[in-house]
Amino acid sequence: MSTYLAKKSEIERSWYVIDAAGKPLGRVATQAAVLLRGKHKATFTPNVDCGDHVIIINCKDAVLTGNKLTQKKWQRHLKETRYDTLMATKPTKAMELAVKGMLPKNTLGRDALLRLRLFEGAEHNHQAQKPEMVEA
């Protein structure tokens, strides 16, 4: 019996919507990373980009559990921002950082991150693609 390996030309991409309202940030990010990577498909091939497009709505309503809101920090060159400030000012950036950390650190991960669309509110402008809702 031979192993199936997907070819780049055989990949069919779907669109999915995840509602982050009232859900933990990490749980939503994990679900998005699996869809972006394509690991939910029976035709998953590790060295081929076979993931789908993901739209995350209501990023501003995502929840951080425990003391993460005050203790967790986003650090970059000589600057750090607490997550309570980050969630208040740029909630899509917090979601993007969480999803990015769960993707591989190579060209497959960078290409997958380009298929992620983030929105603070409940409205998005991708209705023409007929995305289907994903329940957590």
C-alpha positions, -999 to +999 in steps of 0.1 A: +000+000+000+014+034-010+012+067+009-008+095-007+011+127-012-008+158-023+005+178-052+002+216-052-021+215-082-046+191-065-052+213-035-087+227-030-090+255-005-122+262+015-131+293+036-140+291+073-152+316+099-144+313+136-162+335+161-139+343+190-165+360+212-163+347+247-138+320+239-102+318+251-077+334+228-054+303+227-083+279+219-094+300+189-058+303+177-052+266+179-083+259+159-072+285+133-037+271+131-050+236+124-073+249+096-045+271+081-020+242+081-046+217+066-041+191+093-079+185+094-079+171+059-074+134+050-050+145+022-026+164+046+009+163+034+036+179+057+057+194+030+029+209+009+009+239+018-026+224+018-044+246+043-076+267+040-085+303+044-096+313+079-116+344+090-117+352+127-144+376+138-150+393+172-113+394+181-120+421+206-143+398+226-117+370+230-109+361+266-075+356+283-078+332+313-061+334+346-038+363+352-026+365+316-043+398+310-020+416+335+011+393+335+016+383+299+036+408+278+042+413+241+079+421+238+098+435+209+129+456+205+133+476+238+095+478+242+069+457+260+032+460+262+009+442+286-019+422+271-047+442+288-034+473+268-029+452+237-064+437+238-079+472+243-060+489+215-051+461+189-070+429+195-063+416+160-025+418+167-029+397+198-048+370+178-022+372+150+007+367+174-011+337+190-018+320+156+017+328+143+033+311+173+014+279+165+025+277+128+058+264+116+087+289+113+094+284+076+078+293+042+048+270+048+040+289+080+045+323+064+022+314+035-004+300+058-004+333+078-013+352+046-046+332+044-056+345+079-081+374+080-088+391+114-116+414+123-124+432+155-161+431+151-187+407+138-187+420+102-163+408+075-160+415+038-156+380+025-192+369+021-186+363-017-164+333-008-193+316+011-173+308+042-187+282+066-189+286+103-167+265+126-180+257+160-156+252+188 
